[in-house]
């Protein structure tokens, strides 16, 4: 902390030192109020991130006993159970009938509400809260311990407002991208059901579909058992099961191997569809796409869905990431400390497939476009969150 108590990054024109204040000096905690006869109840599942995703109508006579915190515009609600989740809410609705659970600490600020809300979302504050929590599975902090925590606050109210508005805009941007992401995922699911239920088809295709095993359209091929003592500091990256990520991408930390002569059978290239055949991500399907390298080695327990002349590869990508694939996977998955599946079992999965490769291509390209949109929105969310995190660290102390 600077002796002057000033952040590393500030808006132009502000030079005053910040001051150290306890939370109960900048906000009234859990103000008393009379509940209305009927109200909208907000419980601990109603807030996710900084968004209010649900609420339900309750009456004063039958509401849960935890329904006690009557919200006023500008109030900050801090989730006191599992605070590392940062499911906190700045109440900014023009309503006087929202009541929050006692699982939230209610703060009525005498400083800028948005600044205070930004401050309690910052990692250093979360750590200070966790240090005062009790419990392991469900760490929680009581209000008396919470309001004793000190924060550093700008003495200039205008600086508080500018900082609070900046981070509120970040929250709005993240929410916007999240809604687009959720909408696109729902759209994809709906089209999957319509197209693979053959209730909706691309114009001009009328031939019936046929049931085919996966080994007929994209047989699964295993990789090579590279030994750890064969790894090199540079060379060809090896795709291991740890590189098949839950978000549908291939990434993380790669190991390398010197280039081999007769290695084509174990080679991967951009665009290949791979499957984790064991480990924590068993059954996860990813598409190899990287600018860092044009070729990769395929490690043992990483399956490659091979290309065939009878099936469009974009269509293959669609069916192996569908609910139908997951349903069949659950039937053959060997559970345990090290979950795994076999290539033989995966090859036996069956799917309805259009006879016309052109129809396969149009379906595959359509869902590939939706997948690219989903990836784009997710990247925008991750980028905005990372930028917010960096600014929180540098604009607050």
VOPAGU-2260 file (C-alpha; in pm, 1 decimal, decimal comma):
REM VOPAGU-2260
SITE   aa  ch    i         X         Y         Z
SITE  UNK   A    0       0,0       0,0       0,0
SITE  UNK   A    1     127,5     346,3     -84,2
SITE  UNK   A    2     202,8     570,4     215,6
SITE  UNK   A    3     -15,0     830,4      47,4
SITE  UNK   A    4    -293,0     574,8       9,6
SITE  UNK   A    5    -359,0     627,3    -359,2
SITE  UNK   A    6    -417,9     366,4    -632,3
SITE  UNK   A    7    -181,0     303,5    -922,7
SITE  UNK   A    8    -436,0     414,2   -1183,3
SITE  UNK   A    9    -668,3     712,9   -1138,9
SITE  UNK   A   10    -901,4     926,7   -1344,8
SITE  UNK   A   11    -742,6    1252,1   -1458,6
SITE  UNK   A   12    -767,7    1540,9   -1216,1
SITE  UNK   A   13    -785,1    1347,8    -888,5
SITE  UNK   A   14    -483,1    1369,4    -658,3
SITE  UNK   A   15    -622,1    1359,7    -303,4
SITE  UNK   A   16    -513,7    1077,3     -75,9
SITE  UNK   A   17    -768,7     805,1       1,1
SITE  UNK   A   18    -871,8     723,0     358,3
SITE  UNK   A   19    -905,1     400,8     553,7
SITE  UNK   A   20   -1262,0     335,8     671,2
SITE  UNK   A   21   -1444,0      42,5     830,5
SITE  UNK   A   22   -1745,4     -85,4     639,5
SITE  UNK   A   23   -1983,0      22,7     916,9
SITE  UNK   A   24   -1848,0     375,9     875,4
SITE  UNK   A   25   -1943,2     390,6     507,5
SITE  UNK   A   26   -2273,5     201,6     525,3
SITE  UNK   A   27   -2558,7     123,4     762,2
SITE  UNK   A   28   -2585,5    -252,2     811,8
SITE  UNK   A   29   -2915,9    -442,1     801,1
SITE  UNK   A   30   -3146,9    -142,1     849,2
SITE  UNK   A   31   -3476,4    -224,0    1018,5
SITE  UNK   A   32   -3796,4    -186,6     819,3
SITE  UNK   A   33   -4154,7    -311,4     811,4
SITE  UNK   A   34   -4226,4    -568,8     542,0
SITE  UNK   A   35   -4513,9    -511,7     296,6
SITE  UNK   A   36   -4803,5    -758,7     298,0
SITE  UNK   A   37   -4680,9    -909,6     -31,4
SITE  UNK   A   38   -4336,2    -880,5    -182,3
SITE  UNK   A   39   -4080,6   -1029,0    -421,8
SITE  UNK   A   40   -3849,7   -1259,4    -228,4
SITE  UNK   A   41   -3479,7   -1294,8    -321,8
SITE  UNK   A   42   -3305,3   -1600,1    -177,4
SITE  UNK   A   43   -2943,0   -1717,9    -207,5
SITE  UNK   A   44   -3006,9   -1887,7    -542,7
SITE  UNK   A   45   -3159,1   -1573,2    -693,9
SITE  UNK   A   46   -2832,8   -1386,1    -751,2
SITE  UNK   A   47   -2560,8   -1525,1    -978,2
SITE  UNK   A   48   -2252,7   -1312,2   -1024,1
SITE  UNK   A   49   -2387,3    -957,7   -1013,1
SITE  UNK   A   50   -2722,4   -1044,1   -1174,1
SITE  UNK   A   51   -3063,7   -1097,3   -1018,7
SITE  UNK   A   52   -3180,4   -1400,2   -1216,6
SITE  UNK   A   53   -3499,6   -1486,9   -1027,4
SITE  UNK   A   54   -3738,3   -1392,2    -747,0
SITE  UNK   A   55   -4075,3   -1514,6    -629,4
SITE  UNK   A   56   -4386,7   -1354,2    -485,6
SITE  UNK   A   57   -4444,8   -1419,7    -114,9
SITE  UNK   A   58   -4688,9   -1294,5     145,2
SITE  UNK   A   59   -4582,1   -1160,1     480,3
SITE  UNK   A   60   -4787,7   -1425,7     658,6
SITE  UNK   A   61   -4637,8   -1729,6     482,8
SITE  UNK   A   62   -4290,3   -1614,4     375,6
SITE  UNK   A   63   -3977,5   -1793,4     502,0
SITE  UNK   A   64   -3844,5   -1657,1     830,8
SITE  UNK   A   65   -3523,8   -1552,2     648,8
SITE  UNK   A   66   -3716,6   -1298,7     440,0
SITE  UNK   A   67   -3627,9    -984,6     635,1
SITE  UNK   A   68   -3413,7    -743,3     429,5
SITE  UNK   A   69   -3642,9    -489,4     259,5
SITE  UNK   A   70   -3446,2    -334,5     -28,7
SITE  UNK   A   71   -3413,3      33,6    -102,7
SITE  UNK   A   72   -3262,9     165,2    -424,6
SITE  UNK   A   73   -2885,0     189,2    -384,4
SITE  UNK   A   74   -2858,9     -87,8    -122,1
SITE  UNK   A   75   -2574,5    -336,6    -157,4
SITE  UNK   A   76   -2646,1    -700,2     -71,8
SITE  UNK   A   77   -2345,4    -914,0      18,1
SITE  UNK   A   78   -2378,7   -1293,2      25,8
SITE  UNK   A   79   -2231,8   -1399,4     359,3
SITE  UNK   A   80   -2226,8   -1772,2     275,5
SITE  UNK   A   81   -1952,8   -1892,1      36,4
SITE  UNK   A   82   -1844,6   -1533,6     -35,7
SITE  UNK   A   83   -1579,4   -1657,3    -280,4
SITE  UNK   A   84   -1864,0   -1701,1    -530,9
SITE  UNK   A   85   -1911,2   -1322,0    -533,3
SITE  UNK   A   86   -2287,5   -1353,4    -584,9
SITE  UNK   A   87   -2359,4    -998,9    -469,5
SITE  UNK   A   88   -2615,9    -748,3    -588,8
SITE  UNK   A   89   -2651,6    -371,9    -612,9
SITE  UNK   A   90   -3025,0    -304,0    -591,3
SITE  UNK   A   91   -3102,4     -42,3    -854,1
SITE  UNK   A   92   -3468,1    -111,4    -929,7
SITE  UNK   A   93   -3739,5     156,1    -888,3
SITE  UNK   A   94   -3933,7     -76,8    -657,3
SITE  UNK   A   95   -4007,4     -88,2    -284,4
SITE  UNK   A   96   -4134,9    -445,0    -256,0
SITE  UNK   A   97   -3818,5    -660,1    -286,6
SITE  UNK   A   98   -3712,5    -850,1      24,6
SITE  UNK   A   99   -3379,2   -1031,2      48,3
SITE  UNK   A  100   -3284,8   -1332,0     259,7
SITE  UNK   A  101   -3083,7   -1289,5     579,0
SITE  UNK   A  102   -2819,3   -1487,3     392,9
SITE  UNK   A  103   -2722,2   -1145,2     257,8
SITE  UNK   A  104   -2574,8    -862,8     461,3
SITE  UNK   A  105   -2761,7    -547,9     361,0
SITE  UNK   A  106   -2554,2    -230,6     333,8
SITE  UNK   A  107   -2708,9     113,5     287,2
SITE  UNK   A  108   -2408,2     325,1     181,8
SITE  UNK   A  109   -2333,3     684,5     273,1
SITE  UNK   A  110   -2070,3     679,5      -3,0
SITE  UNK   A  111   -2133,7     608,9    -372,1
SITE  UNK   A  112   -2315,0     273,5    -392,7
SITE  UNK   A  113   -2147,6     167,3    -715,7
SITE  UNK   A  114   -1803,0     237,2    -573,5
SITE  UNK   A  115   -1877,1      30,6    -263,5
SITE  UNK   A  116   -2014,1    -249,2    -478,6
SITE  UNK   A  117   -1698,3    -249,4    -693,2
SITE  UNK   A  118   -1484,8    -254,9    -379,7
SITE  UNK   A  119   -1649,8    -563,2    -231,6
SITE  UNK   A  120   -1604,0    -753,3    -560,1
SITE  UNK   A  121   -1226,4    -702,6    -557,6
SITE  UNK   A  122   -1012,7   -1008,5    -476,1
SITE  UNK   A  123    -831,1    -849,7    -182,1
SITE  UNK   A  124   -1161,9    -776,7     -13,4
SITE  UNK   A  125   -1284,3   -1132,0     -77,6
SITE  UNK   A  126    -965,3   -1266,0      80,1
SITE  UNK   A  127   -1017,3   -1043,1     385,2
SITE  UNK   A  128   -1370,3   -1184,5     418,4
SITE  UNK   A  129   -1256,7   -1545,6     380,8
SITE  UNK   A  130    -992,6   -1493,8     649,3
SITE  UNK   A  131   -1276,6   -1411,4     889,5
SITE  UNK   A  132   -1514,3   -1690,3     779,5
SITE  UNK   A  133   -1603,7   -1996,8     983,1
SITE  UNK   A  134   -1681,1   -2337,9     835,0
SITE  UNK   A  135   -1513,4   -2530,6     553,2
SITE  UNK   A  136   -1777,2   -2667,2     312,3
SITE  UNK   A  137   -1993,0   -2356,7     356,6
SITE  UNK   A  138   -1765,2   -2080,7     483,6
SITE  UNK   A  139   -1966,7   -1789,6     620,4
SITE  UNK   A  140   -1907,7   -1455,4     788,9
SITE  UNK   A  141   -2138,7   -1282,0    1035,2
SITE  UNK   A  142   -2232,0    -915,5    1002,7
SITE  UNK   A  143   -2030,1    -808,2    1308,9
SITE  UNK   A  144   -1709,1    -941,6    1153,9
SITE  UNK   A  145   -1798,8    -810,4     809,6
SITE  UNK   A  146   -1851,7    -449,7     908,9
SITE  UNK   A  147   -1518,8    -439,8    1093,4
SITE  UNK   A  148   -1329,6    -493,7     764,9
SITE  UNK   A  149   -1146,9    -182,6     650,1
SITE  UNK   A  150   -1146,6     -47,2     296,4
SITE  UNK   A  151    -969,3     249,2     141,5
SITE  UNK   A  152   -1207,9     510,7       2,4
SITE  UNK   A  153   -1156,4     824,2    -212,3
SITE  UNK   A  154   -1233,8    1137,3     -12,0
SITE  UNK   A  155   -1368,8    1299,5    -328,0
SITE  UNK   A  156   -1725,9    1184,5    -398,0
SITE  UNK   A  157   -1684,6    1256,2    -771,2
SITE  UNK   A  158   -1394,3    1010,0    -787,0
SITE  UNK   A  159   -1608,7     747,4    -614,5
SITE  UNK   A  160   -1882,8     803,8    -872,4
SITE  UNK   A  161   -1647,9     776,1   -1171,5
SITE  UNK   A  162   -1492,1     453,3   -1044,7
SITE  UNK   A  163   -1827,5     302,7    -954,4
SITE  UNK   A  164   -1977,2     390,4   -1293,9
SITE  UNK   A  165   -1681,3     238,6   -1478,1
SITE  UNK   A  166   -1718,2     -99,2   -1308,8
SITE  UNK   A  167   -2096,0     -90,6   -1334,4
SITE  UNK   A  168   -2051,6     -53,0   -1711,1
SITE  UNK   A  169   -1822,8    -357,6   -1709,8
SITE  UNK   A  170   -2090,6    -556,6   -1525,2
SITE  UNK   A  171   -2353,9    -448,3   -1778,8
SITE  UNK   A  172   -2125,0    -547,3   -2067,7
SITE  UNK   A  173   -2054,9    -889,6   -1915,7
SITE  UNK   A  174   -2428,0    -942,1   -1857,4
SITE  UNK   A  175   -2504,6    -844,4   -2218,2
SITE  UNK   A  176   -2254,9   -1094,3   -2359,2
SITE  UNK   A  177   -2376,5   -1362,3   -2116,7
SITE  UNK   A  178   -2735,0   -1317,3   -2233,0
SITE  UNK   A  179   -2627,1   -1344,3   -2597,0
SITE  UNK   A  180   -2430,1   -1658,3   -2510,7
SITE  UNK   A  181   -2724,2   -1818,1   -2328,6
SITE  UNK   A  182   -2962,9   -1726,9   -2610,7
SITE  UNK   A  183   -2732,6   -1876,3   -2876,3
SITE  UNK   A  184   -2691,5   -2197,7   -2674,7
SITE  UNK   A  185   -3069,8   -2230,0   -2644,2
SITE  UNK   A  186   -3105,3   -2161,7   -3015,1
SITE  UNK   A  187   -2851,8   -2431,9   -3097,0
SITE  UNK   A  188   -3028,6   -2683,5   -2872,5
SITE  UNK   A  189   -3363,7   -2606,2   -3034,1
SITE  UNK   A  190   -3224,5   -2645,3   -3387,5
SITE  UNK   A  191   -3049,6   -2970,7   -3291,9
SITE  UNK   A  192   -3382,5   -3113,3   -3177,9
SITE  UNK   A  193   -3564,5   -2990,6   -3490,1
SITE  UNK   A  194   -3305,5   -3096,9   -3746,7
SITE  UNK   A  195   -3210,7   -3431,8   -3596,2
SITE  UNK   A  196   -3576,7   -3500,8   -3524,5
SITE  UNK   A  197   -3618,3   -3438,5   -3901,9
SITE  UNK   A  198   -3891,2   -3183,1   -3832,1
SITE  UNK   A  199   -3686,2   -2918,6   -4012,5
SITE  UNK   A  200   -3469,0   -2969,0   -4319,8
SITE  UNK   A  201   -3269,5   -2753,9   -4555,7
SITE  UNK   A  202   -3448,9   -2671,1   -4880,7
SITE  UNK   A  203   -3428,9   -2929,3   -5156,8
SITE  UNK   A  204   -3347,3   -3240,4   -4950,8
SITE  UNK   A  205   -3613,0   -3510,0   -4929,7
SITE  UNK   A  206   -3425,4   -3841,6   -4905,1
SITE  UNK   A  207   -3474,1   -4036,3   -4583,3
SITE  UNK   A  208   -3192,5   -4059,0   -4329,2
SITE  UNK   A  209   -3029,2   -4387,2   -4231,2
SITE  UNK   A  210   -2905,7   -4523,2   -3899,0
SITE  UNK   A  211   -2526,9   -4568,8   -3905,8
SITE  UNK   A  212   -2265,8   -4661,9   -3649,6
SITE  UNK   A  213   -1998,3   -4407,1   -3572,8
SITE  UNK   A  214   -1724,3   -4638,7   -3697,7
SITE  UNK   A  215   -1881,0   -4612,3   -4043,4
SITE  UNK   A  216   -1869,7   -4233,0   -4056,8
SITE  UNK   A  217   -1573,9   -4138,8   -3831,6
SITE  UNK   A  218   -1393,5   -4432,5   -3664,5
SITE  UNK   A  219   -1208,7   -4344,1   -3344,1
SITE  UNK   A  220    -830,6   -4382,5   -3362,6
SITE  UNK   A  221    -607,1   -4398,9   -3055,6
SITE  UNK   A  222    -271,8   -4228,2   -3006,4
SITE  UNK   A  223      82,9   -4325,0   -2916,8
SITE  UNK   A  224     207,7   -4390,2   -2563,0
SITE  UNK   A  225     477,0   -4124,6   -2541,2
SITE  UNK   A  226     693,3   -4163,9   -2231,8
SITE  UNK   A  227     761,8   -3864,6   -2009,8
SITE  UNK   A  228    1137,8   -3918,2   -2046,2
SITE  UNK   A  229    1091,4   -3861,9   -2422,3
SITE  UNK   A  230     958,6   -3508,5   -2376,1
SITE  UNK   A  231    1164,9   -3219,3   -2509,9
SITE  UNK   A  232    1171,8   -2846,3   -2440,5
SITE  UNK   A  233    1073,3   -2771,8   -2798,9
SITE  UNK   A  234     961,2   -2955,0   -3110,6
SITE  UNK   A  235     616,6   -3093,3   -3193,8
SITE  UNK   A  236     353,2   -3031,4   -2922,9
SITE  UNK   A  237     180,1   -3342,2   -2788,4
SITE  UNK   A  238    -195,1   -3332,9   -2730,8
SITE  UNK   A  239    -264,6   -3516,5   -2404,9
SITE  UNK   A  240    -599,2   -3568,0   -2231,4
SITE  UNK   A  241    -515,8   -3270,3   -2006,3
SITE  UNK   A  242    -513,3   -3052,2   -2319,1
SITE  UNK   A  243    -876,2   -3134,9   -2403,0
SITE  UNK   A  244   -1055,7   -2862,4   -2214,2
SITE  UNK   A  245   -1412,2   -2848,7   -2086,6
SITE  UNK   A  246   -1491,8   -2544,6   -2302,0
SITE  UNK   A  247   -1451,7   -2748,3   -2620,0
SITE  UNK   A  248   -1104,4   -2624,4   -2708,6
SITE  UNK   A  249    -757,2   -2777,6   -2709,0
SITE  UNK   A  250    -511,4   -2580,4   -2498,8
SITE  UNK   A  251    -337,9   -2548,2   -2166,8
SITE  UNK   A  252      23,0   -2645,5   -2110,9
SITE  UNK   A  253     172,0   -2862,5   -2384,7
SITE  UNK   A  254     473,5   -3090,3   -2369,3
SITE  UNK   A  255     689,4   -3146,0   -2677,0
SITE  UNK   A  256     869,3   -3421,2   -2867,3
SITE  UNK   A  257    1141,2   -3411,8   -3127,0
SITE  UNK   A  258    1006,3   -3466,6   -3477,3
SITE  UNK   A  259     981,6   -3833,9   -3575,7
SITE  UNK   A  260    1025,8   -3980,8   -3923,3
SITE  UNK   A  261     737,7   -4223,6   -3965,1
SITE  UNK   A  262     486,5   -4046,5   -3746,9
SITE  UNK   A  263     189,9   -3983,1   -3973,6
SITE  UNK   A  264     -35,6   -4232,9   -3796,7
SITE  UNK   A  265      -4,1   -4034,3   -3473,9
SITE  UNK   A  266     -23,5   -3686,9   -3624,8
SITE  UNK   A  267    -296,8   -3430,5   -3562,1
SITE  UNK   A  268    -363,8   -3108,4   -3747,0
SITE  UNK   A  269    -586,9   -2805,4   -3705,7
SITE  UNK   A  270    -952,5   -2891,6   -3751,6
SITE  UNK   A  271    -919,9   -3246,2   -3613,4
SITE  UNK   A  272   -1189,0   -3359,0   -3367,0
SITE  UNK   A  273   -1045,2   -3525,4   -3056,7
SITE  UNK   A  274   -1192,2   -3704,6   -2755,5
SITE  UNK   A  275   -1063,4   -3746,2   -2399,5
SITE  UNK   A  276   -1084,3   -4121,4   -2338,6
SITE  UNK   A  277    -986,8   -4116,9   -1969,2
SITE  UNK   A  278    -932,1   -3882,8   -1677,3
SITE  UNK   A  279   -1140,4   -3600,3   -1534,2
SITE  UNK   A  280   -1257,3   -3480,8   -1877,5
SITE  UNK   A  281   -1350,3   -3824,5   -2014,2
SITE  UNK   A  282   -1601,4   -3787,3   -2297,0
SITE  UNK   A  283   -1514,4   -3424,9   -2369,3
SITE  UNK   A  284   -1490,6   -3351,7   -2739,3
SITE  UNK   A  285   -1275,6   -3066,8   -2868,6
SITE  UNK   A  286   -1171,1   -2931,0   -3206,0
SITE  UNK   A  287    -803,1   -2862,3   -3254,5
SITE  UNK   A  288    -754,3   -2499,3   -3355,0
SITE  UNK   A  289    -434,0   -2313,9   -3281,1
SITE  UNK   A  290    -212,3   -2054,1   -3441,2
SITE  UNK   A  291      93,1   -2177,7   -3250,8
SITE  UNK   A  292     148,1   -2492,3   -3453,9
SITE  UNK   A  293      13,8   -2657,1   -3767,8
SITE  UNK   A  294      78,7   -3013,8   -3653,1
SITE  UNK   A  295      66,7   -3205,0   -3326,7
SITE  UNK   A  296     135,9   -3551,0   -3194,1
SITE  UNK   A  297    -154,6   -3753,0   -3056,2
SITE  UNK   A  298     -89,9   -3906,3   -2715,0
SITE  UNK   A  299    -236,7   -4228,0   -2578,7
SITE  UNK   A  300    -596,7   -4201,4   -2448,6
SITE  UNK   A  301    -662,3   -3913,9   -2685,1
SITE  UNK   A  302    -900,7   -4034,6   -2953,2
SITE  UNK   A  303    -918,6   -3888,8   -3304,0
SITE  UNK   A  304   -1240,4   -3909,0   -3504,7
SITE  UNK   A  305   -1102,1   -4003,1   -3845,4
SITE  UNK   A  306   -1220,9   -3850,5   -4171,1
SITE  UNK   A  307   -1403,9   -4073,0   -4422,4
SITE  UNK   A  308   -1525,6   -4012,3   -4775,0
SITE  UNK   A  309   -1885,4   -4096,9   -4682,9
SITE  UNK   A  310   -1942,2   -3829,5   -4415,8
SITE  UNK   A  311   -1883,1   -3454,4   -4399,7
SITE  UNK   A  312   -1642,2   -3374,0   -4116,3
SITE  UNK   A  313   -1836,9   -3066,8   -3998,2
SITE  UNK   A  314   -2138,7   -3294,4   -3963,0
SITE  UNK   A  315   -1925,6   -3534,5   -3757,8
SITE  UNK   A  316   -1833,9   -3245,2   -3528,0
SITE  UNK   A  317   -2204,5   -3178,7   -3477,5
SITE  UNK   A  318   -2309,0   -3532,2   -3385,5
SITE  UNK   A  319   -2016,9   -3604,9   -3150,1
SITE  UNK   A  320   -2098,9   -3290,8   -2949,1
SITE  UNK   A  321   -2472,8   -3360,0   -2938,5
SITE  UNK   A  322   -2695,2   -3479,7   -2654,7
SITE  UNK   A  323   -2736,4   -3808,3   -2844,5
SITE  UNK   A  324   -2361,0   -3867,5   -2813,0
SITE  UNK   A  325   -2367,9   -3786,3   -2439,8
SITE  UNK   A  326   -2661,7   -4020,9   -2381,8
SITE  UNK   A  327   -2472,9   -4312,9   -2537,1
SITE  UNK   A  328   -2152,6   -4214,1   -2360,0
SITE  UNK   A  329   -2321,3   -4238,5   -2019,0
SITE  UNK   A  330   -2415,7   -4599,5   -2098,6
SITE  UNK   A  331   -2055,8   -4709,9   -2163,6
SITE  UNK   A  332   -1857,1   -4483,0   -1932,4
SITE  UNK   A  333   -1649,2   -4680,2   -1683,6
SITE  UNK   A  334   -1667,7   -4479,3   -1361,8
SITE  UNK   A  335   -1410,6   -4476,0   -1083,3
SITE  UNK   A  336   -1099,8   -4294,0    -971,6
SITE  UNK   A  337    -989,3   -4290,3   -1337,6
SITE  UNK   A  338   -1300,4   -4281,9   -1562,0
SITE  UNK   A  339   -1247,0   -4416,5   -1912,5
SITE  UNK   A  340   -1411,4   -4526,1   -2236,1
SITE  UNK   A  341   -1293,3   -4757,9   -2513,6
SITE  UNK   A  342   -1269,6   -4689,3   -2885,2
SITE  UNK   A  343   -1471,9   -5005,4   -2948,4
SITE  UNK   A  344   -1764,0   -4872,7   -2742,3
SITE  UNK   A  345   -1751,2   -4528,5   -2903,7
SITE  UNK   A  346   -1740,3   -4676,9   -3253,8
SITE  UNK   A  347   -2064,3   -4865,3   -3175,4
SITE  UNK   A  348   -2261,6   -4544,4   -3111,9
SITE  UNK   A  349   -2534,9   -4499,1   -3372,1
SITE  UNK   A  350   -2679,0   -4185,2   -3527,7
SITE  UNK   A  351   -2930,0   -4093,4   -3794,2
SITE  UNK   A  352   -2730,4   -3959,9   -4087,9
SITE  UNK   A  353   -2848,0   -3799,1   -4415,6
SITE  UNK   A  354   -2754,0   -4006,9   -4719,2
SITE  UNK   A  355   -2669,3   -3694,4   -4916,8
SITE  UNK   A  356   -2323,9   -3561,5   -4819,3
SITE  UNK   A  357   -2431,0   -3212,9   -4931,2
SITE  UNK   A  358   -2711,4   -3215,4   -4674,9
SITE  UNK   A  359   -2458,3   -3326,7   -4413,0
SITE  UNK   A  360   -2237,3   -3036,5   -4517,2
SITE  UNK   A  361   -2513,0   -2776,6   -4485,1
SITE  UNK   A  362   -2611,7   -2906,7   -4141,3
SITE  UNK   A  363   -2250,0   -2915,7   -4024,5
SITE  UNK   A  364   -2175,1   -2565,3   -4151,7
SITE  UNK   A  365   -2490,2   -2428,3   -3988,6
SITE  UNK   A  366   -2396,8   -2560,3   -3645,2
SITE  UNK   A  367   -2033,9   -2463,8   -3693,7
SITE  UNK   A  368   -2153,0   -2103,5   -3738,0
SITE  UNK   A  369   -2351,2   -2125,6   -3413,2
SITE  UNK   A  370   -2048,7   -2276,4   -3235,1
SITE  UNK   A  371   -1831,8   -1989,2   -3355,9
SITE  UNK   A  372   -2084,1   -1741,6   -3216,5
SITE  UNK   A  373   -2085,7   -1926,2   -2883,9
SITE  UNK   A  374   -1705,4   -1918,4   -2875,1
SITE  UNK   A  375   -1702,9   -1548,0   -2966,8
SITE  UNK   A  376   -1943,1   -1450,9   -2687,4
SITE  UNK   A  377   -1751,1   -1663,2   -2435,9
SITE  UNK   A  378   -1424,9   -1495,5   -2534,4
SITE  UNK   A  379   -1586,4   -1153,7   -2493,7
SITE  UNK   A  380   -1707,8   -1249,8   -2146,8
SITE  UNK   A  381   -1364,7   -1381,6   -2046,0
SITE  UNK   A  382   -1190,8   -1075,2   -2189,1
SITE  UNK   A  383   -1424,2    -831,3   -2010,7
SITE  UNK   A  384   -1386,8   -1018,1   -1681,9
SITE  UNK   A  385   -1009,2   -1017,6   -1711,8
SITE  UNK   A  386   -1001,1    -645,8   -1791,6
SITE  UNK   A  387   -1230,9    -574,7   -1497,7
SITE  UNK   A  388   -1008,6    -782,3   -1269,4
SITE  UNK   A  389    -697,0    -591,4   -1377,6
SITE  UNK   A  390    -864,0    -253,5   -1331,0
SITE  UNK   A  391   -1005,3    -351,4    -992,1
SITE  UNK   A  392    -652,6    -439,5    -881,9
SITE  UNK   A  393    -501,0    -115,1   -1006,9
SITE  UNK   A  394    -778,3     138,8    -944,7
SITE  UNK   A  395    -859,0      26,1    -588,7
SITE  UNK   A  396    -638,3     -17,8    -282,8
